[in-house]
Amino acid sequence: MLHLVLAVIVIGIVWFAWINFKEIGLIRTKHADLNDDERRVLQMRHINRVILCMILLAIMPWIFILTKEQ
């Protein structure tokens, strides 16, 4: 049962990272009205979300090990 819960969590994290990764590439077309500084801020926001997802995915094995021992 724990495997299924962790799988759903991992799928959610990967999906959120993928959505933000796609948004990085679409910023110039979707937000043509923004100047360079505003576009850069928006791009960094999406990049930070992707990095956060990568960190969470790296932590997931340790969460699995800790919950397994209890």
N, C-alpha and C positions, 0 to 999 in steps of 0.2 A: 504493500500500500504506500509506503514511503517513497518507493521508486516512482510511482505515478504522480504523487504530489510534486516531487522534485522535477520530474519531466515537464509538468505543466508550468512550473515556475521558470525553468530554463527556456521553454518555448516562448513564454511571454517576454522574457528578457531579450532573446534573440530577435523576436518580432519588433520590439520597441527600438532596438539598435538598428535594425534594417530600415525601419520607417525614417529614423533620423538620418541615417546614411544617405538614403534617397533624397531627403530634403536638402542636404548639403549641395548636391548636384543641381537641384532645381531652384536654388535661391535666386540666381540671376534672372531666370525667366519668370518666376512667380512674383518676385518683388522688384520689378524694374523701376519702380518709383523711388526706391531707397538710394541714398548716396553711398559712397564707398565705406564710410565709417559705420553707418547703420547696418550695411550688408555684412561687414566684417564681424560686428557684434552678434548678429543673428547666426552667422556661420560658426562662430566660436561656441555659441550656446548649443548648437547641434553637435559639434565635435565633442564638447564636454559630456553630453549625454551618452554618446557612443563610447567614450572612454570609461564612463561610469558603468555602463553595461559590461564592458570587457572586464573591469575589476570585479563586478558581481559574479560573472561567470567563472573567474579564477578562484573566487572564494567558495563557490558551490561545493566542490569536493570536500573541503574541510567541514562545511556545515553537515554534509552527509555523514562524515566520519563521527562528528561530535554527537549527532542525534542517534547514530547506530550504537554508540557505547553506552548510552543511558538506558 
